[in-house]
């Protein structure tokens, strides 16, 4: 694509977009109230475009968003109960949702990739899958997938308007019900489609948090995953990791199995453990991917290894439960998959006869949980009904009863837990059936120490066992494509005299202080030391209340110095494809005012300029298309051979860039 303007025209902020950005849409005040649009009497004339226009009306405006973030607002527990009630009125009662055999996944970074890997693994077993994720990159329908493919535009429109009509009737008939906003509407829409299509399994990614997320009216998930945790959405979830972990752990329910990533901050593990015990839900840690024989064949590195490792265990535990409950239907799987199912042993967790009233622990399970006030948290039972775990309120003696009714005492002195002893005084180690110590040791030999933020002793969740990877699993993970995460796109630009410049875009949606360094490491690893790269350029934006200084410092290695990145230029613009947003209605964001977006762009540019050495260009632009054209002009003017571009900081930025470079992403990817 030839440049349409000289390079100099891109060196100042273009503000014309701000005045017209919301033209034809809603103003700030109107956007705080959902506006219901009437459906055409002729359903054949209801278009995808009309569905998108109506969906955009359900976005929360800036005023409404700020009100929801203020302390002392509506009781969220009541809100969640009302949400479940409204869902039932449009066909999403708990029996129907339980029939989806859901996999529910929360986390700060990697939950979308984990969901994609899990879906692909279960689909490789011959199962019919439904996948609900967020946000979308280019088209809204990317969020709702059947058997790995986004639903068609016509199917989206049909499902949208049917649900719109049903919700309009339901909210009109009952006072106190608010018409669901954007994300809740899409959650209802996805799950209702999955019920109607009778999928074997629905994989559902949490939107924000977990405990009060719009997906959490699912009361009977089969397995729950909690991917890596970090600081994000702090205005909603809290500014500390323990508070964030509490929100994420809200998806753990009676009758399900919880699995968490092998790398969690020390503050998070005790919170997850307590929440799991309070819910009556066993929680385990997935082993690292490097513990599996032949893991190199999967072609993954960095944090995607963590996501794939978690997905392997979620799929494996789901398959075991399906096999136990489906009877002869479990024979549908090929022998290598049946081997995976049989690999779940008592050292992992017993999955038979799980229900919301009874959680079964294996006889070898010796995990102990205590609450902050030392009260009894839970008394899990073994498969034969024996009590295996109880906590005394005064912490003097904590008894564990074995299946043969022998009392095993954990004796404490001065409130310090010393040892786990049998009745004859011998120390009892947590051992597997072959005598190997299995708890609390990770697959790579690292010990997980019992940790707590308030002084209570908490044993770390046991690490699940590894298993032989079948070829179907190897192929599934290695073939998973999840756009916007570690995505590389190459474009050739003619520079005159039959020469050309290769512009390589390294695109990753990292947007937290924990994930940005990983994106920087990935970019540095692939581009550093390459004499063929003439220039390195950053395209960056951030959303919400994220601090630009912290994100950019973590990205370029200003804090740790491990992966210091040097750029010849930084490009900064709002999350817009073009200067006129009406051309891309699916990427219109009414939750951010034009003024706020412009201010954020200026703050990002200022933070970058302060961090980088003198001589580094800082360029503010109006949209992502201008950024791509700036790069093309740069290549032509300098007769460059190669430019490496890192685009990161926001998944919304990534989506707008893909709309310029690869607009067919919704039809071209297979999760």
C-alpha positions as CSV (number, residue, x, y, z in Angstrom):
1,X,0.0,0.0,0.0
2,X,1.5,3.3,-1.1
3,X,1.9,6.1,1.4
4,X,-0.8,8.8,1.0
5,X,0.9,11.7,2.7
6,X,4.4,12.8,3.3
7,X,6.0,11.7,6.5
8,X,6.0,15.2,8.0
9,X,2.2,15.2,8.2
10,X,2.3,12.5,10.9
11,X,4.5,14.3,13.4
12,X,1.7,16.2,15.2
13,X,-1.5,15.1,16.9
14,X,-4.6,15.0,14.6
15,X,-7.6,16.0,16.6
16,X,-10.3,15.9,14.0
17,X,-11.3,12.4,15.0
18,X,-12.4,13.6,18.5
19,X,-15.2,15.9,17.3
20,X,-16.8,13.3,15.1
21,X,-16.0,10.2,16.9
22,X,-19.4,9.7,18.4
23,X,-21.3,11.2,15.5
24,X,-24.3,9.1,14.7
25,X,-24.0,7.3,18.1
26,X,-24.8,8.3,21.7
27,X,-23.7,11.3,23.7
28,X,-22.2,10.7,27.2
29,X,-25.5,11.0,29.1
30,X,-27.7,9.0,26.8
31,X,-25.1,6.2,26.7
32,X,-25.6,5.7,30.5
33,X,-29.0,4.2,29.8
34,X,-29.6,1.2,27.4
35,X,-31.6,2.2,24.4
36,X,-33.8,-0.6,23.1
37,X,-34.1,-0.7,19.3
38,X,-37.1,-2.2,17.6
39,X,-36.8,-5.2,15.5
40,X,-38.0,-5.2,11.9
41,X,-41.3,-6.9,11.4
42,X,-39.7,-8.8,8.5
43,X,-37.1,-10.9,10.2
44,X,-35.5,-11.6,6.8
45,X,-34.5,-8.0,6.6
46,X,-32.8,-7.9,10.0
47,X,-29.1,-7.5,9.1
48,X,-25.8,-8.1,10.9
49,X,-25.2,-4.3,10.7
50,X,-28.5,-3.6,12.5
51,X,-27.6,-6.1,15.2
52,X,-24.2,-4.4,15.7
53,X,-25.9,-1.0,15.9
54,X,-28.3,-2.2,18.5
55,X,-25.6,-4.0,20.5
56,X,-23.5,-0.8,20.6
57,X,-26.5,0.9,22.3
58,X,-26.0,-1.4,25.2
59,X,-22.5,-0.1,26.0
60,X,-22.1,1.7,29.3
61,X,-21.2,5.4,29.0
62,X,-18.4,7.0,31.0
63,X,-20.8,8.2,33.7
64,X,-22.3,4.9,34.3
65,X,-19.0,3.1,34.3
66,X,-17.6,5.5,37.0
67,X,-20.7,5.0,39.1
68,X,-20.3,1.2,39.1
69,X,-16.7,1.6,40.3
70,X,-17.5,3.8,43.3
71,X,-17.5,2.1,46.7
72,X,-20.9,1.6,48.4
73,X,-22.8,0.9,45.2
74,X,-25.3,-1.9,44.6
75,X,-25.0,-5.1,46.5
76,X,-23.3,-7.3,44.0
77,X,-24.6,-10.6,45.5
78,X,-28.1,-9.4,45.0
79,X,-27.2,-8.3,41.5
80,X,-25.8,-11.8,40.7
81,X,-29.0,-13.4,42.0
82,X,-31.1,-11.2,39.8
83,X,-28.9,-12.0,36.8
84,X,-29.4,-15.7,37.3
85,X,-33.2,-15.1,37.6
86,X,-33.3,-13.1,34.4
87,X,-31.2,-15.7,32.6
88,X,-33.7,-18.4,33.6
89,X,-36.5,-16.3,32.1
90,X,-34.9,-16.6,28.7
91,X,-34.2,-20.3,28.9
92,X,-30.9,-20.3,30.7
93,X,-32.1,-22.1,33.8
94,X,-29.5,-24.0,35.8
95,X,-30.5,-27.4,34.5
96,X,-29.8,-26.2,30.9
97,X,-26.5,-24.6,31.9
98,X,-25.4,-27.8,33.8
99,X,-26.1,-29.7,30.5
100,X,-23.3,-27.7,28.9
101,X,-20.8,-29.4,31.2
102,X,-19.0,-26.0,31.5
103,X,-15.3,-25.3,31.8
104,X,-15.0,-21.9,33.5
105,X,-11.7,-20.0,33.3
106,X,-10.6,-16.8,35.1
107,X,-7.2,-15.1,35.5
108,X,-5.4,-11.9,34.8
109,X,-3.2,-12.9,31.9
110,X,-3.6,-16.0,29.7
111,X,-7.2,-16.9,30.4
112,X,-8.2,-16.4,26.8
113,X,-5.3,-18.5,25.5
114,X,-6.0,-21.2,28.1
115,X,-9.6,-21.3,26.9
116,X,-8.5,-21.6,23.3
117,X,-6.2,-24.5,24.1
118,X,-8.8,-26.2,26.2
119,X,-11.4,-26.0,23.5
120,X,-9.0,-27.3,20.9
121,X,-7.9,-30.2,23.1
122,X,-11.5,-31.3,23.7
123,X,-12.5,-30.8,20.1
124,X,-9.5,-33.1,19.1
125,X,-11.3,-35.8,21.1
126,X,-14.3,-35.6,18.8
127,X,-16.4,-33.5,21.1
128,X,-18.7,-30.7,19.9
129,X,-17.5,-27.5,21.5
130,X,-18.8,-24.0,22.3
131,X,-16.3,-21.3,23.2
132,X,-17.1,-17.8,24.6
133,X,-14.3,-15.3,25.0
134,X,-13.7,-11.6,25.2
135,X,-12.8,-9.1,23.9
136,X,-13.2,-9.5,20.2
137,X,-10.4,-8.1,18.0
138,X,-12.1,-7.2,14.7
139,X,-15.7,-8.6,14.7
140,X,-18.0,-9.2,17.6
141,X,-18.9,-12.7,16.4
142,X,-15.3,-13.8,17.2
143,X,-16.5,-14.1,20.8
144,X,-18.9,-16.9,20.1
145,X,-17.5,-20.0,18.4
146,X,-19.0,-23.4,17.6
147,X,-16.4,-26.1,17.0
148,X,-13.6,-23.5,16.9
149,X,-15.2,-21.2,14.2
150,X,-16.9,-17.9,14.9
151,X,-20.6,-18.0,14.1
152,X,-21.6,-16.5,10.8
153,X,-22.9,-13.0,10.5
154,X,-26.4,-14.2,9.6
155,X,-26.4,-16.6,12.6
156,X,-25.2,-13.7,14.9
157,X,-28.0,-11.5,13.7
158,X,-30.7,-14.1,14.1
159,X,-29.5,-15.0,17.6
160,X,-29.2,-11.4,18.6
161,X,-32.7,-10.3,17.6
162,X,-34.4,-13.4,19.1
163,X,-32.7,-12.8,22.4
164,X,-33.3,-9.0,22.2
165,X,-37.0,-9.7,21.8
166,X,-37.1,-12.2,24.7
167,X,-35.2,-9.9,27.0
168,X,-37.4,-7.0,26.1
169,X,-40.5,-9.0,27.1
170,X,-38.9,-10.4,30.3
171,X,-37.7,-7.0,31.6
172,X,-41.0,-5.3,30.7
173,X,-43.0,-8.0,32.5
174,X,-41.1,-7.8,35.8
175,X,-40.2,-4.7,37.7
176,X,-36.6,-4.5,39.0
177,X,-35.0,-6.1,36.0
178,X,-32.5,-4.0,34.0
179,X,-32.0,-4.8,30.4
180,X,-28.6,-6.5,30.2
181,X,-25.7,-4.3,28.9
182,X,-23.2,-5.2,26.3
183,X,-21.2,-8.0,27.9
184,X,-24.1,-9.6,29.7
185,X,-26.2,-9.6,26.6
186,X,-23.4,-11.4,24.7
187,X,-22.9,-13.9,27.6
188,X,-26.6,-14.8,27.5
189,X,-26.5,-15.0,23.7
190,X,-23.5,-17.3,23.6
191,X,-24.8,-19.7,26.3
192,X,-28.3,-19.9,24.8
193,X,-26.8,-20.8,21.4
194,X,-24.7,-23.5,23.0
195,X,-27.7,-24.9,24.7
196,X,-29.7,-24.9,21.5
197,X,-26.9,-26.5,19.6
198,X,-26.5,-29.2,22.3
199,X,-22.7,-28.9,22.5
200,X,-20.9,-31.5,24.5
201,X,-18.9,-28.8,26.4
202,X,-19.0,-25.0,26.8
203,X,-15.7,-23.3,27.5
204,X,-16.4,-19.9,29.1
205,X,-13.8,-17.2,29.7
206,X,-14.5,-14.7,32.5
207,X,-14.8,-11.1,31.5
208,X,-13.5,-9.2,34.5
209,X,-12.7,-10.7,37.9
210,X,-14.8,-13.7,38.5
211,X,-17.0,-13.6,41.7
212,X,-19.2,-10.9,40.3
213,X,-18.5,-11.4,36.6
214,X,-21.5,-11.7,34.2
215,X,-20.5,-15.3,33.4
216,X,-20.7,-16.4,37.1
217,X,-24.4,-17.2,37.2
218,X,-23.2,-20.6,36.0
219,X,-23.6,-22.6,39.2
220,X,-22.4,-26.1,38.2
221,X,-19.2,-25.9,36.2
222,X,-17.4,-29.2,35.8
223,X,-13.9,-27.8,36.0
224,X,-12.6,-24.3,36.7
225,X,-9.2,-22.9,35.8
226,X,-7.4,-19.9,37.2
227,X,-4.7,-18.7,35.0
228,X,-1.8,-16.5,36.1
229,X,-2.8,-13.6,38.3
230,X,-1.5,-10.0,38.4
231,X,-2.5,-6.4,38.8
232,X,-5.4,-5.3,36.5
233,X,-8.8,-3.7,36.7
234,X,-7.8,-2.5,40.2
235,X,-10.6,0.0,40.4
236,X,-13.1,-2.9,40.3
237,X,-11.1,-5.7,41.9
238,X,-8.8,-3.9,44.4
239,X,-5.2,-2.7,44.3
240,X,-3.6,-5.8,46.0
241,X,-3.1,-9.3,44.7
242,X,-4.9,-11.0,47.6
243,X,-8.1,-8.9,46.8
244,X,-7.8,-9.7,43.1
245,X,-7.3,-13.4,43.9
246,X,-10.5,-13.4,46.0
247,X,-12.5,-12.1,43.0
248,X,-11.0,-14.7,40.7
249,X,-11.6,-17.5,43.1
250,X,-15.3,-16.7,43.1
251,X,-15.8,-19.0,40.1
252,X,-15.0,-22.1,42.3
253,X,-18.2,-24.0,43.1
254,X,-19.3,-27.1,45.0
255,X,-19.1,-30.1,42.7
256,X,-16.3,-28.9,40.5
257,X,-12.6,-29.3,40.4
258,X,-10.3,-26.2,40.4
259,X,-6.9,-26.0,38.8
260,X,-4.5,-23.1,39.0
261,X,-1.5,-22.1,37.0
262,X,1.9,-23.4,38.2
263,X,3.2,-19.9,38.7
264,X,1.1,-17.7,41.0
265,X,2.3,-14.8,43.2
266,X,2.8,-15.9,46.8
267,X,0.0,-13.7,48.0
268,X,-2.5,-15.4,45.8
269,X,-2.2,-19.1,46.6
270,X,-3.5,-18.9,50.2
271,X,-6.5,-16.9,49.0
272,X,-7.3,-19.5,46.3
273,X,-6.9,-22.3,48.9
274,X,-9.3,-20.7,51.4
275,X,-11.9,-19.9,48.8
276,X,-11.7,-23.5,47.4
277,X,-12.2,-24.9,50.9
278,X,-15.1,-22.6,51.6
279,X,-16.7,-23.6,48.4
280,X,-16.1,-27.3,49.0
281,X,-14.1,-27.5,45.8
282,X,-10.7,-29.3,45.6
283,X,-8.1,-27.2,44.0
284,X,-4.9,-28.4,42.4
285,X,-1.8,-26.9,40.6
286,X,-1.0,-27.9,37.0
287,X,2.5,-29.2,36.5
288,X,4.8,-27.1,34.2
289,X,4.7,-28.0,30.6
290,X,8.5,-28.8,30.7
291,X,7.6,-31.8,32.9
292,X,6.0,-33.6,30.0
293,X,8.0,-35.8,27.8
294,X,8.3,-34.4,24.3
295,X,6.9,-30.9,25.3
296,X,9.3,-29.4,22.7
297,X,7.0,-30.7,20.0
298,X,4.3,-28.3,21.0
299,X,6.4,-25.4,19.7
300,X,5.6,-23.1,22.7
301,X,7.8,-20.9,24.8
302,X,7.3,-18.3,27.5
303,X,4.0,-17.7,29.1
304,X,2.1,-19.8,26.5
305,X,3.7,-22.8,28.1
306,X,1.9,-22.0,31.4
307,X,-1.4,-21.6,29.5
308,X,-1.1,-24.8,27.6
309,X,-0.1,-26.7,30.8
310,X,-3.2,-25.5,32.6
311,X,-5.4,-26.3,29.5
312,X,-4.0,-29.9,29.4
313,X,-5.1,-30.5,33.0
314,X,-8.5,-28.9,32.5
315,X,-9.2,-31.0,29.5
316,X,-7.9,-34.2,31.2
317,X,-10.1,-33.7,34.3
318,X,-13.1,-32.8,32.2
319,X,-12.6,-36.0,30.2
320,X,-12.3,-38.1,33.3
321,X,-15.5,-36.7,34.7
322,X,-17.3,-37.2,31.3
323,X,-16.1,-40.8,31.2
324,X,-17.3,-41.4,34.7
325,X,-20.8,-39.9,34.2
326,X,-21.4,-40.8,30.6
327,X,-21.1,-44.5,31.0
328,X,-20.7,-46.3,27.7
329,X,-20.6,-43.0,25.9
330,X,-17.1,-42.7,27.3
331,X,-16.0,-45.4,24.9
332,X,-16.3,-42.9,22.0
333,X,-12.7,-41.9,22.6
334,X,-9.7,-43.4,20.9
335,X,-7.3,-45.6,23.0
336,X,-4.7,-42.8,23.5
337,X,-7.4,-40.5,24.9
338,X,-8.7,-43.3,27.2
339,X,-5.2,-43.6,28.5
340,X,-5.3,-39.9,29.4
341,X,-8.6,-40.5,31.2
342,X,-7.2,-43.4,33.1
343,X,-4.1,-41.4,34.1
344,X,-6.2,-39.4,36.6
345,X,-5.5,-41.2,39.9
346,X,-6.2,-40.8,43.6
347,X,-3.1,-38.6,44.0
348,X,-4.8,-36.1,41.8
349,X,-8.4,-36.2,43.1
350,X,-11.3,-38.6,42.9
351,X,-13.8,-37.4,40.4
352,X,-16.6,-40.1,40.8
353,X,-20.0,-39.0,41.9
354,X,-19.2,-35.4,42.3
355,X,-22.2,-33.2,43.2
356,X,-22.8,-29.8,44.6
357,X,-23.5,-31.5,48.0
358,X,-20.5,-33.8,48.2
359,X,-16.9,-33.4,47.3
360,X,-14.7,-36.5,47.5
361,X,-11.1,-36.4,48.3
362,X,-8.7,-39.2,47.8
363,X,-7.5,-41.1,50.8
364,X,-4.1,-39.7,50.3
365,X,-5.3,-36.1,50.4
366,X,-3.9,-34.4,53.5
367,X,-4.4,-30.8,52.6
368,X,-5.5,-28.6,55.6
369,X,-7.2,-25.2,55.3
370,X,-7.7,-22.7,58.1
371,X,-9.6,-19.4,58.0
372,X,-8.3,-16.1,59.3
373,X,-10.1,-16.6,62.6
374,X,-9.1,-20.3,63.0
375,X,-12.7,-21.4,62.7
376,X,-13.6,-24.6,60.9
377,X,-13.5,-24.1,57.2
378,X,-14.4,-27.5,55.9
379,X,-14.4,-31.1,56.6
380,X,-13.9,-32.9,53.3
381,X,-14.6,-36.6,53.3
382,X,-12.9,-39.5,51.6
383,X,-14.7,-41.8,49.1
384,X,-16.0,-44.0,51.9
385,X,-17.3,-41.1,54.0
386,X,-14.5,-40.9,56.5
387,X,-13.5,-37.5,57.7
388,X,-10.1,-36.6,56.3
389,X,-9.6,-33.0,57.3
390,X,-10.9,-30.9,60.2
391,X,-9.6,-27.9,62.0
392,X,-10.0,-27.2,65.7
393,X,-10.9,-23.6,66.7
394,X,-8.1,-23.3,69.2
395,X,-5.5,-24.9,66.9
396,X,-4.2,-27.1,69.7
397,X,-5.0,-30.4,68.0
398,X,-6.1,-31.0,64.5
399,X,-7.3,-34.5,63.8
400,X,-7.3,-36.3,60.6
401,X,-9.2,-39.6,60.5
402,X,-8.0,-42.3,58.1
403,X,-10.4,-44.7,56.3
404,X,-9.7,-47.4,59.0
405,X,-10.7,-44.9,61.7
406,X,-7.2,-44.5,63.1
407,X,-6.8,-41.0,64.4
408,X,-3.9,-39.1,62.9
409,X,-2.9,-36.0,65.0
410,X,-1.2,-32.9,63.8
411,X,0.2,-31.6,67.1
412,X,1.0,-28.0,67.7
413,X,2.9,-26.2,70.4
414,X,2.5,-22.5,71.1
415,X,0.2,-22.4,68.0
416,X,3.0,-23.5,65.8
417,X,2.3,-26.6,63.7
418,X,5.2,-29.0,64.0
419,X,4.4,-32.3,62.4
420,X,2.0,-34.7,61.1
421,X,2.2,-37.8,63.2
422,X,0.4,-41.2,63.4
423,X,-0.9,-42.6,66.6
424,X,2.4,-44.5,67.2
425,X,4.4,-41.3,66.8
426,X,5.9,-41.9,63.4
427,X,6.0,-39.0,61.0
428,X,3.7,-39.6,58.0
429,X,4.9,-38.1,54.8
430,X,2.6,-37.3,51.9
431,X,3.5,-40.1,49.5
432,X,2.2,-41.5,46.3
433,X,1.5,-45.2,45.8
434,X,5.0,-45.8,44.6
435,X,6.5,-44.1,47.6
436,X,7.6,-40.8,45.9
437,X,6.9,-37.6,47.7
438,X,4.2,-35.8,45.8
439,X,3.2,-32.9,48.0
440,X,4.1,-30.0,48.1
441,X,6.6,-30.5,45.3
442,X,6.2,-29.3,41.7
443,X,7.0,-31.4,38.7
444,X,10.4,-29.6,38.3
445,X,11.3,-30.1,41.9
446,X,10.5,-26.7,43.3
447,X,8.9,-26.8,46.7
448,X,5.7,-24.8,47.2
449,X,5.9,-23.6,50.8
450,X,2.8,-23.3,52.9
451,X,2.3,-19.5,52.8
452,X,-0.2,-17.1,54.2
453,X,-0.6,-13.3,54.4
454,X,-2.2,-13.3,57.8
455,X,-0.1,-15.9,59.7
456,X,-2.4,-18.9,59.3
457,X,-0.7,-22.1,58.1
458,X,-2.0,-23.2,54.8
459,X,-0.8,-26.1,52.8
460,X,-0.3,-25.5,49.2
461,X,-2.6,-27.3,46.7
462,X,-1.1,-30.5,45.4
463,X,0.5,-30.6,42.0
464,X,-1.4,-32.8,39.5
465,X,0.4,-35.7,37.9
466,X,1.8,-35.7,34.4
467,X,0.7,-38.1,31.7
468,X,1.7,-39.3,28.2
469,X,0.7,-36.7,25.6
470,X,-1.3,-38.4,22.8
471,X,-0.6,-37.3,19.2
472,X,-4.1,-35.8,19.1
473,X,-3.1,-33.4,22.0
474,X,0.3,-32.6,20.5
475,X,-1.4,-31.7,17.2
476,X,-4.2,-29.7,18.9
477,X,-1.9,-27.5,20.9
478,X,0.7,-26.9,18.2
479,X,-2.1,-26.0,15.7
480,X,-4.0,-23.6,18.0
481,X,-4.0,-20.1,16.6
482,X,-5.2,-17.3,18.9
483,X,-4.9,-14.0,17.2
484,X,-3.4,-11.0,19.0
485,X,-1.2,-13.1,21.2
486,X,2.4,-13.6,20.0
487,X,1.1,-12.9,16.5
488,X,3.6,-12.0,13.7
489,X,2.5,-10.4,10.4
490,X,5.0,-9.5,7.7
491,X,4.4,-6.8,5.1
492,X,6.6,-5.8,2.1
493,X,6.8,-2.2,1.1
494,X,8.5,-1.1,-2.2
495,X,11.2,1.6,-1.6
496,X,12.1,2.3,-5.2
497,X,14.7,1.0,-7.6
498,X,13.2,-2.5,-7.4
499,X,14.0,-2.7,-3.7
500,X,11.7,-3.3,-0.8
501,X,11.5,-3.1,2.9
502,X,10.2,-5.8,5.2
503,X,8.0,-4.5,8.0
504,X,7.5,-7.2,10.6
505,X,4.7,-6.6,13.1
506,X,5.1,-8.4,16.5
507,X,1.7,-8.1,18.0
508,X,0.7,-9.0,21.5
509,X,-2.2,-7.8,23.7
510,X,-0.1,-7.6,26.9
511,X,-1.6,-4.9,29.1
512,X,-0.5,-5.4,32.7
513,X,2.8,-4.8,34.5
514,X,3.2,-8.6,34.7
515,X,2.5,-9.3,31.0
516,X,4.2,-6.4,29.4
517,X,7.7,-7.6,30.3
518,X,6.9,-10.9,28.7
519,X,5.9,-9.2,25.5
520,X,9.2,-7.2,25.6
521,X,11.2,-10.3,26.2
522,X,9.5,-12.1,23.3
523,X,10.2,-9.1,21.0
524,X,13.8,-8.8,22.2
525,X,14.5,-12.5,21.8
526,X,13.3,-12.4,18.1
527,X,14.9,-9.2,17.0
528,X,18.0,-8.4,19.2
529,X,21.3,-9.0,17.6
530,X,19.9,-9.1,14.1
531,X,21.9,-6.9,11.8
532,X,19.1,-7.2,9.2
533,X,16.8,-5.0,11.4
534,X,17.4,-1.3,10.6
535,X,15.0,0.1,13.0
536,X,12.7,-1.0,15.9
537,X,9.5,0.9,16.5
538,X,6.9,0.7,19.3
539,X,3.2,1.1,18.8
540,X,1.5,1.5,22.2
541,X,-1.7,2.4,23.9
542,X,-3.4,1.4,27.1
543,X,-6.9,1.5,28.4
544,X,-8.7,2.0,31.7
545,X,-6.9,3.2,34.7
546,X,-3.6,1.5,33.9
547,X,-0.5,3.6,34.6
548,X,1.5,4.4,31.4
549,X,4.7,5.0,33.2
550,X,4.5,1.6,35.0
551,X,3.5,-0.3,31.8
552,X,6.2,1.3,29.6
553,X,8.9,0.8,32.3
554,X,8.0,-2.8,32.7
555,X,7.9,-3.3,28.9
556,X,11.3,-1.8,28.1
557,X,13.1,-3.3,31.1
558,X,13.6,0.0,32.9
559,X,13.0,-1.6,36.2
560,X,14.8,-4.9,36.0
561,X,17.3,-4.2,33.2
562,X,16.9,-7.8,32.1
563,X,15.5,-7.0,28.6
564,X,16.2,-3.3,27.9
565,X,14.5,-2.4,24.7
566,X,15.7,0.4,22.5
567,X,13.4,1.9,19.9
568,X,14.2,4.5,17.2
569,X,10.6,5.7,17.5
570,X,7.4,5.3,19.4
571,X,3.9,5.7,17.8
572,X,1.0,6.6,20.0
573,X,-2.7,6.9,19.0
574,X,-6.2,6.1,20.3
575,X,-7.7,2.7,19.7
576,X,-9.2,3.7,16.3
577,X,-8.8,2.0,12.9
578,X,-9.5,5.2,11.0
579,X,-9.9,8.8,11.8
580,X,-13.7,8.3,11.1
581,X,-14.8,5.5,13.5
582,X,-18.2,5.1,11.9
583,X,-16.5,2.9,9.2
584,X,-15.8,0.3,11.9
585,X,-18.8,0.1,14.2
586,X,-17.7,-3.1,15.9
587,X,-14.7,-1.3,17.3
588,X,-16.5,1.7,18.6
589,X,-16.0,2.1,22.3
590,X,-18.5,4.4,24.0
591,X,-17.1,3.8,27.4
592,X,-14.2,6.1,26.7
593,X,-14.9,9.7,25.8
594,X,-12.9,11.3,23.0
595,X,-11.3,13.7,25.5
596,X,-10.1,10.9,27.7
597,X,-8.7,9.0,24.7
598,X,-6.8,12.0,23.6
599,X,-5.4,12.7,27.1
600,X,-4.3,9.0,27.4
601,X,-2.5,9.3,24.1
602,X,-0.6,12.4,25.2
603,X,0.3,10.7,28.6
604,X,1.6,7.6,26.8
605,X,3.8,9.7,24.5
606,X,5.1,11.8,27.4
607,X,6.0,8.7,29.5
608,X,7.8,7.2,26.6
609,X,9.8,10.4,25.8
610,X,11.0,10.5,29.4
611,X,12.1,6.9,29.5
612,X,13.9,6.7,26.1
613,X,17.3,8.3,25.3
614,X,17.6,11.7,23.5
615,X,17.1,11.4,19.8
616,X,14.2,8.8,20.0
617,X,11.2,10.0,18.0
618,X,7.9,10.3,19.8
619,X,5.0,10.5,17.4
620,X,1.3,11.1,18.2
621,X,-1.2,10.0,15.5
622,X,-4.9,9.9,15.0
623,X,-5.4,6.2,14.3
624,X,-3.8,2.9,13.5
625,X,-4.1,3.3,9.8
626,X,-2.0,6.5,10.1
627,X,0.6,4.5,12.1
628,X,0.9,1.9,9.4
629,X,1.3,4.6,6.7
630,X,3.9,6.4,8.9
631,X,5.9,3.2,8.9
632,X,5.6,2.9,5.1
633,X,6.7,6.5,4.6
634,X,9.6,5.8,7.0
635,X,10.8,2.8,5.0
636,X,10.5,4.7,1.6
637,X,12.2,7.8,2.8
638,X,15.1,6.0,4.5
639,X,15.4,3.2,1.9
640,X,15.3,0.8,4.8
641,X,15.5,-2.9,4.4
642,X,13.8,-4.0,7.6
643,X,11.7,-2.5,10.4
644,X,10.6,-4.5,13.4
645,X,7.5,-3.2,15.1
646,X,6.2,-4.2,18.5
647,X,2.5,-3.4,19.0
648,X,1.3,-3.9,22.5
649,X,-0.4,-2.4,25.6
650,X,-4.0,-3.2,24.8
651,X,-6.1,-5.9,23.1
652,X,-8.3,-3.1,21.7
653,X,-5.2,-1.6,20.1
654,X,-4.3,-5.0,18.7
655,X,-7.8,-5.4,17.3
656,X,-7.7,-2.0,15.5
657,X,-4.2,-2.8,14.0
658,X,-5.4,-6.2,12.8
659,X,-8.4,-4.5,11.2
660,X,-5.8,-2.6,9.1
661,X,-3.4,-5.5,8.4
662,X,-5.6,-8.6,8.5
663,X,-9.3,-7.6,8.5
664,X,-10.3,-11.2,7.7
665,X,-9.1,-12.4,11.1
666,X,-12.6,-13.6,12.2
667,X,-12.9,-16.0,9.2
668,X,-9.3,-16.9,8.9
669,X,-8.5,-18.3,12.4
670,X,-9.2,-21.6,13.9
671,X,-8.8,-21.6,17.7
